[in-house]
Amino acid sequence: MQSTVIFSVHSPSCETKSLKGFPSSFHVERGSMSSLHFRRMNEELLRKVDGLLETKSDQELRRVLVHEDARAIADIIDDLEHGKRKTFAILPPEVQADVIVLLSEASLHSAIPRLSDFTIARFLHFLDEDEATDVLQRLPAKRHPHILEKMREDRRKPIEKLLLYGPETAGGLMDLNFLEVDSQTKLPVILNAAREYARTHHKQIPVALLPSGKEILWIPVRALMSANNDAAPAQMARPIPVFHHATDQEAVLDTMHREAVDVACVVDDQQKIVGVIHLNDLLRVAEAEASEDVYRLGGMDPLSASYLESNFATIWRKRVVWLSVLFVAELFTFTALAQFESSIAAVTVLALFIPLTISTGGNSGSQAATLITRAMALGDVAPRDWLRVIRRELLMGLALGLTLGIVAFIRASLTPQGVLGNVDRWMLGLIIAQSVAVICLWGTVVGAMLPLLFKRFGVDPGYASSPFVATFVDVTGIVIYFSIANAFIGLVDNFAG
């Protein structure tokens, strides 16, 4: 049987840009100068661009920028306080394609939505289809057909295919460029096909080999290029992760990080290969996920643009929802305090130590929540590890509680007699010390368990944020504090009686 090479997709145009927007001379040029000199040049260029924007010298601005490399132009646009869209719009379309893949999220949100459909369609022609799809997914869906109809059919079809997949799925991340080969194909045939593909499409490609069953193997390009012609392809191939096209991008990121692989495969419902995911494709995902986690740990919804470029109403909306939820939850502290009104009236000095004892639980809980959420993001901890986590955090809570309890005992026992009234300072010290120790233990366990519990029920662990944990522990901490105080007061009364 004659060996054959099956080309799965040949969507990119031969007119595509250099790899990831970097001109071939960029690395050499930048490496030959000191970082200080490079920074000074950028600062000078920024001042020049800013001045040309002020004087509305568009032709001169275009002339200045077209002689710069894509990285420098992207840095300038990112640093501009105004005129991001105008600066990007005056560039030639092939330069726009190089620059857009290097712009920050803030610059993308500032510049892209206000560009005309024709302008966007023009530079999309020079982008790889997966990068073009990323740009379109940042725009309202109603604009997609108007932009795509202005593109050539051979460029439009692959993008339309990728737009069918959710932007936060494996399908939305994948690249359509790959070679799918038969397991019996001879190495020289595969090598010639790979070289021809690289020559015509100006990029290297992964090679998927399907020897048998559901396992998909990958031959790294480096191994392919350096192998002896008599080598068996199966001997050079290695397994790669396989994802259904609907798999969430965070799961893709976790798996590829855990398995330390550079390439993954995407399949459809019939287990047919439809695309590949490169490690570089996940860098943007990792940055976005990290940003979302930081926002949620702070108790707010993520911003889609930078802080200064987000309008007042947007920031208000992102912050007010969770603040309102947390405020309503904090109202339960009033209910909890009302239940112990008689204890506060009998021993008024107890009220002075409420902030001290309650904040201990919030701080320890927030610390534990941050620690576990980060461990989950790195793949070190999963919901199935809850028993190991709770054992460790119980011991940690006891150790931390004992340490803080000793400090609390010393502070409480030093309370001036005028503040104590007829309360015994040593009894007060024991009440405060035990309350701090127990609340610290409780906060540590709650903070460690909530992210695991959220993850178990399909909720982002980031929502088990510091404000959420602190609010929950505040309410329960009051109950713990006054329950311990009441127990001591009862013991003293019984002993006195």
Summary of the structure (lengths in Angstrom):
residues: 497
radius of gyration: 30.5
end to end distance: 102.2
largest distance: 102.3
contacts: 1575
relative contact order: 0.07
helix: 66%
strand: 7%
